[in-house]
């Protein structure tokens, strides 16, 4: 029986060493989360016009949700630094490292939304301007008629306007585009359409002149201003950069009153992208409540102190078991301190993981007034694997206890015979 007990002791020592190694082999605390963002809410970042309200962004993107990654890893040193719950320390060491990833993931769908929206606006603008000019030409011919019928008759179908919209879109998205260069392209497209309509012999385009062009230009500028594409000097903001303009404007409105107004102003050396990312960082900081940092400080303190306490207890179990294995009374002793430490490891290991996976995702985020719809978290601490070993050790201790009692009886019997 003593041999069996010594074999168990070897297993116990091996598990103790393994648990200790696991405590120090991985990060003290890591978090991998997935934040779901509503596409419908993101689409609201693009200013609404008569041409945008009917655009189905969810259908265009093929999804109603965008997922953003958020993760961090803390070493023992990093854990010690945030033990006091200092907001700035945690933000600088943890959150700031995620901003670029969040921005990149967030900017892509907004960019697609912007592109689809602007292309839709351009197409609608061309169609409307051509329809209006064709109708005016029909009215000038004095026999009446419907512009849509005439346009359909000469082949001005959806593909026709799609081709025209690509040309105008590319002009708007070119370097150093201006209202004037874009207007010239629009004039050419309207004139081409009027020439096709005139070929039917039922329209009079003689009334189309400078006044009509000025009206087209004014309407076009008004639409571009509504969606924020025009700078004060008349140049066009490159569409690939508009995503940062929309995102910055949204974040600026959300942050108004929450941070110093001077922080909401774009700095002279900041690009549009850098400006939007700085505001995003401020936004993330602002939605994290103070209690989060306080709780984080307590958790960090417990994790840091616990790391060495748990390791000491596992090593004590190893040394004690090793010594007892070499004696005539080879049964080891777990004791209440071991079980207390084991329960704490369960809380910091399995407990934190379960809390992040099953409890936090149920939180109601609607009151935060942000476009985040849900959060899925997968926190991991150094105690996760050692807590699993503790569970195994508890089962082992039950079996061990059975053999331990039998060995004790044998030793007692042997002692009695000797006496």
C-alpha positions in Angstrom: 0.0 0.0 0.0 2.9 2.4 0.8 4.1 1.9 -2.8 0.7 2.9 -4.2 0.7 6.0 -1.9 4.2 6.9 -3.1 3.0 6.6 -6.7 0.2 9.0 -5.9 2.8 11.3 -4.3 4.7 11.4 -7.5 1.6 12.4 -9.3 0.8 15.1 -6.7 4.4 16.4 -7.0 4.2 16.4 -10.8 0.9 18.3 -10.7 2.3 20.8 -8.2 5.2 21.6 -10.5 3.0 21.8 -13.5 0.6 24.2 -11.7 3.5 26.4 -10.7 4.9 26.4 -14.2 1.5 27.4 -15.6 1.3 30.3 -13.1 4.4 31.9 -14.6 4.4 30.6 -18.1 1.5 32.8 -19.5 0.4 36.4 -19.1 -0.9 37.5 -15.7 -4.2 38.6 -17.3 -5.3 38.7 -20.9 -8.6 39.7 -22.5 -9.8 39.0 -26.0 -13.2 40.5 -26.8 -15.4 41.1 -29.8 -17.6 44.2 -29.9 -20.6 44.1 -32.2 -21.4 47.4 -33.9 -24.7 48.1 -35.7 -24.3 48.9 -39.4 -27.6 50.8 -39.4 -26.2 53.0 -36.6 -22.9 53.4 -38.5 -24.8 54.5 -41.6 -26.1 57.5 -39.5 -22.6 58.9 -39.6 -23.2 59.8 -43.2 -25.4 63.0 -43.5 -28.9 62.2 -44.7 -30.2 63.9 -47.9 -33.2 63.3 -50.2 -30.8 61.0 -52.1 -29.6 59.0 -49.2 -32.7 58.2 -47.1 -33.7 55.3 -49.4 -30.3 53.7 -49.7 -30.3 50.2 -48.0 -26.8 50.1 -46.5 -27.3 46.7 -44.7 -28.3 45.2 -48.1 -25.3 46.8 -49.8 -22.8 45.6 -47.2 -24.5 42.2 -46.9 -24.4 42.3 -43.1 -26.2 44.2 -40.3 -23.3 43.9 -37.8 -19.6 44.8 -37.8 -17.2 43.2 -35.3 -14.4 45.1 -33.7 -11.5 43.4 -31.8 -10.3 44.5 -28.4 -7.6 42.7 -26.6 -4.8 43.2 -24.1 -2.2 41.2 -22.2 -0.7 42.1 -18.9 2.6 40.8 -17.6 3.4 40.7 -13.8 5.1 44.1 -14.3 2.2 45.6 -16.1 -0.2 44.2 -13.5 1.8 45.8 -10.7 1.6 49.2 -12.5 -2.2 49.2 -12.6 -2.8 47.9 -9.0 -3.7 51.4 -7.8 -6.5 51.6 -10.4 -4.9 54.5 -12.2 -7.0 55.4 -15.2 -4.2 57.0 -17.2 -1.8 54.1 -16.6 -4.3 51.5 -17.9 -5.4 53.6 -20.8 -1.9 54.3 -22.0 -0.6 50.7 -21.4 -3.7 48.8 -22.6 -6.4 50.7 -24.4 -4.1 52.9 -26.5 -2.6 49.8 -28.1 -6.0 48.7 -29.4 -7.1 52.0 -31.0 -5.3 51.5 -34.3 -6.9 48.0 -34.7 -10.3 49.4 -33.7 -10.0 52.3 -36.1 -8.9 50.1 -39.0 -11.8 47.7 -38.4 -14.3 50.5 -37.9 -13.1 52.7 -40.8 -13.5 49.9 -43.4 -17.3 49.6 -43.2 -17.7 53.4 -42.8 -15.6 53.8 -45.9 -17.7 51.3 -47.8 -20.9 53.0 -46.5 -19.5 56.3 -47.6 -18.5 55.0 -51.1 -21.9 53.4 -51.6 -23.7 56.5 -50.4 -21.7 59.0 -52.5 -22.0 56.8 -55.6 -25.8 56.5 -55.0 -26.0 60.3 -54.6 -24.0 60.9 -57.7 -26.2 58.5 -59.7 -29.4 60.1 -58.4 -28.0 63.6 -59.0 -27.2 62.8 -62.6 -30.5 61.1 -63.3 -32.5 64.0 -61.7 -30.6 66.7 -63.5 -30.9 65.0 -66.8 -34.6 64.2 -66.2 -35.2 67.9 -65.4 -33.4 69.2 -68.5 -35.1 66.7 -70.8 -38.5 67.6 -69.3 -37.6 71.3 -69.9 -36.7 70.5 -73.5 -39.9 68.6 -74.0 -41.9 71.5 -72.5 -40.1 73.9 -74.9 -41.1 71.8 -77.8 -44.7 72.7 -76.8 -46.1 69.2 -77.4 -45.6 68.0 -73.9 -44.6 64.5 -72.9 -42.9 62.7 -70.1 -39.1 62.9 -69.6 -38.9 59.3 -68.3 -40.6 57.9 -71.4 -38.2 59.8 -73.7 -35.2 58.8 -71.7 -36.2 55.1 -71.8 -36.8 55.4 -75.6 -33.2 56.5 -76.3 -31.6 53.9 -74.0 -31.1 55.9 -70.8 -31.5 52.9 -68.6 -30.0 52.1 -65.2 -26.7 51.0 -66.7 -26.5 54.2 -68.7 -26.6 56.3 -65.5 -24.4 53.8 -63.7 -21.7 54.4 -66.3 -22.1 58.1 -66.0 -22.0 58.0 -62.2 -18.7 56.1 -62.2 -17.1 58.9 -64.4 -18.4 61.6 -62.0 -17.5 59.6 -58.9 -13.9 59.2 -60.1 -13.7 62.9 -60.8 -14.8 63.7 -57.3 -12.3 61.2 -55.8 -9.4 62.4 -57.8 -6.6 64.5 -56.3 -7.2 68.3 -56.2 -10.8 67.9 -57.4 -12.9 71.1 -57.3 -16.5 72.0 -57.6 -15.7 73.5 -61.0 -14.0 70.3 -62.4 -16.8 68.2 -61.2 -19.4 70.5 -62.6 -17.8 70.4 -66.0 -18.1 66.6 -66.0 -21.7 66.9 -65.0 -22.4 69.4 -67.8 -20.9 67.1 -70.4 -23.1 64.2 -69.2 -26.2 66.3 -69.3 -25.4 67.6 -72.7 -24.7 64.1 -74.0 -28.1 63.0 -72.6 -29.9 66.0 -74.2 -28.3 65.2 -77.6 -29.7 61.7 -77.3 -33.1 63.0 -76.4 -33.0 65.6 -79.2 -32.4 62.7 -81.7 -36.1 61.6 -81.2 -37.2 64.9 -82.9 -39.6 65.6 -80.0 -37.5 67.9 -77.8 -36.1 71.3 -78.2 -32.7 71.9 -76.4 -32.2 75.4 -77.5 -33.3 76.7 -74.1 -30.4 74.9 -72.5 -27.7 77.5 -71.8 -25.7 79.3 -69.2 -28.7 79.8 -66.9 -29.5 76.1 -67.0 -25.8 75.2 -66.3 -25.7 77.6 -63.3 -28.9 76.0 -61.9 -27.3 72.6 -62.3 -24.1 73.8 -60.6 -26.0 75.3 -57.7 -28.0 72.2 -57.1 -24.9 70.0 -57.4 -23.0 72.2 -54.9 -25.9 72.1 -52.5 -26.0 68.3 -52.6 -22.2 68.1 -52.1 -22.4 70.5 -49.2 -25.1 68.4 -47.6 -22.9 65.4 -47.5 -19.8 67.4 -46.4 -17.7 67.0 -49.4 -16.8 70.6 -50.1 -14.0 72.6 -48.4 -14.4 76.3 -47.8 -12.0 77.0 -50.7 -14.2 75.1 -53.2 -12.0 72.0 -53.4 -13.5 68.5 -52.9 -12.5 66.4 -50.0 -11.2 63.2 -51.4 -13.9 60.5 -50.9 -11.3 58.1 -49.5 -10.8 60.6 -46.7 -14.4 61.5 -46.1 -14.7 58.5 -43.8 -12.4 60.3 -41.3 -14.4 63.5 -41.7 -17.7 61.7 -40.9 -16.2 59.7 -38.0 -14.5 62.8 -36.5 -17.8 64.8 -36.7 -19.7 62.0 -35.0 -17.1 61.5 -32.3 -16.9 65.3 -31.8 -20.6 65.5 -31.2 -20.5 62.6 -28.8 -17.6 64.0 -26.8 -19.0 67.5 -26.5 -19.3 68.4 -22.9 -17.4 65.3 -21.8 -13.9 66.6 -22.5 -12.2 69.9 -22.8 -13.3 71.8 -25.9 -9.7 72.4 -26.9 -9.2 68.6 -27.3 -12.0 68.5 -29.9 -10.2 70.9 -32.2 -8.1 69.4 -35.0 -4.5 70.3 -34.6 -2.6 71.9 -37.5 -0.1 68.9 -37.7 -2.9 66.3 -37.6 -4.1 64.5 -40.7 -7.8 63.7 -40.9 -7.0 60.1 -40.0 -4.9 61.0 -37.0 -7.6 63.4 -35.8 -10.4 60.8 -36.0 -8.2 58.2 -34.2 -7.4 60.7 -31.4 -11.1 61.4 -31.0 -11.9 57.7 -31.0 -9.3 57.2 -28.3 -11.0 59.9 -26.2 -14.4 58.3 -26.9 -13.3 54.9 -25.7 -11.8 56.5 -22.6 -15.0 58.4 -21.9 -17.4 55.4 -22.0 -15.3 53.4 -19.5 -16.8 54.2 -16.0 -14.5 55.0 -13.0 -15.8 51.9 -11.2 -14.2 49.8 -14.0 -10.7 51.1 -13.0 -11.4 50.6 -9.3 -12.4 47.0 -9.9 -9.5 46.5 -12.2 -7.2 47.8 -9.5 -8.6 45.3 -7.0 -8.3 42.4 -9.5 -4.8 43.4 -10.4 -3.8 43.5 -6.8 -5.4 40.1 -6.1 -3.7 38.6 -9.2 -0.3 40.0 -8.4 -0.2 39.0 -4.8 -2.0 35.7 -5.5 0.6 34.8 -8.1 3.3 34.4 -5.5 1.1 33.1 -2.8 -0.3 30.4 -5.0 3.2 29.4 -6.3 4.5 29.2 -2.7 1.6 26.9 -1.7 2.1 24.6 -4.7 5.8 24.5 -4.0 5.2 23.8 -0.3 3.0 20.9 -1.3 5.7 19.6 -3.6 8.5 19.8 -1.0 6.3 18.4 1.8 5.2 15.5 -0.4 8.7 14.8 -1.5 9.9 14.7 2.1 7.0 12.5 3.2 7.6 10.1 0.2 11.1 9.3 1.6 9.8 8.5 5.1 8.1 5.5 6.6 4.9 7.5 6.8 4.6 8.5 3.2 1.2 10.3 3.3 1.2 14.0 2.4 -1.0 16.7 3.8 -3.1 19.1 1.8 -4.6 21.2 4.6 -7.1 24.1 4.7 -4.6 26.6 3.3 -4.3 24.6 0.2 -8.0 24.4 -0.3 -8.5 28.1 0.4 -5.8 29.0 -2.1 -7.4 26.5 -4.6 -10.8 28.2 -4.2 -9.2 31.6 -4.9 -7.6 30.2 -8.0 -11.0 28.9 -9.1 -12.4 32.4 -8.7 -9.4 34.1 -10.5 -9.2 31.4 -13.1 -12.4 29.8 -14.1 -14.5 32.5 -12.4 -13.1 35.4 -14.4 -13.5 33.4 -17.7 -17.1 32.4 -16.9 -17.9 36.0 -15.9 -16.6 37.4 -19.2 -18.2 34.8 -21.3 -21.6 34.4 -19.8 -22.4 37.4 -17.5 -20.9 40.5 -19.1 -22.4 39.9 -22.6 -25.9 40.1 -21.0 -25.2 43.7 -19.9 -27.7 46.3 -21.4 -25.6 48.7 -23.5 -28.5 50.8 -24.8 -28.2 53.4 -22.0 -24.7 54.3 -23.1 -26.1 55.8 -26.3 -23.4 54.4 -28.5 -23.5 52.2 -31.6 -22.2 49.1 -29.8 -24.9 46.4 -29.7 -23.1 43.7 -27.7 -19.8 42.7 -26.3 -18.3 39.2 -26.1 -15.3 38.8 -23.8 -12.9 36.0 -23.2 -10.7 37.0 -20.2 -7.9 34.7 -19.2 -5.7 34.8 -16.0 -2.6 32.9 -15.0 -4.8 31.0 -12.6 -7.0 29.4 -15.3 -4.9 26.3 -15.8 -3.8 26.0 -12.2 -7.4 26.2 -11.1 -8.2 23.2 -13.4 -5.3 21.3 -11.8 -6.8 22.2 -8.4 -10.1 20.6 -9.4 -8.2 17.5 -10.6 -6.3 17.6 -7.3 -9.5 17.6 -5.3 -10.7 14.5 -7.0 -7.3 12.9 -6.5 -7.4 13.8 -2.8 -10.6 11.9 -2.4 -9.1 8.8 -3.8 -5.8 9.5 -2.0 -7.7 9.7 1.3 -8.9 6.2 0.9 -5.4 4.7 0.5 -4.0 7.1 3.1 -6.4 5.7 5.8 -5.4 2.1 4.9 -1.7 2.9 5.0 -2.1 4.6 8.4 -3.9 1.4 9.7 -1.0 -0.7 8.4 1.6 1.5 10.0 -0.4 1.5 13.3 -0.7 -2.3 13.1 3.0 -2.7 12.4 3.8 -0.5 15.4 1.5 -2.5 17.6 3.3 -5.7 16.7 6.7 -4.2 17.4 5.5 -3.2 20.9 
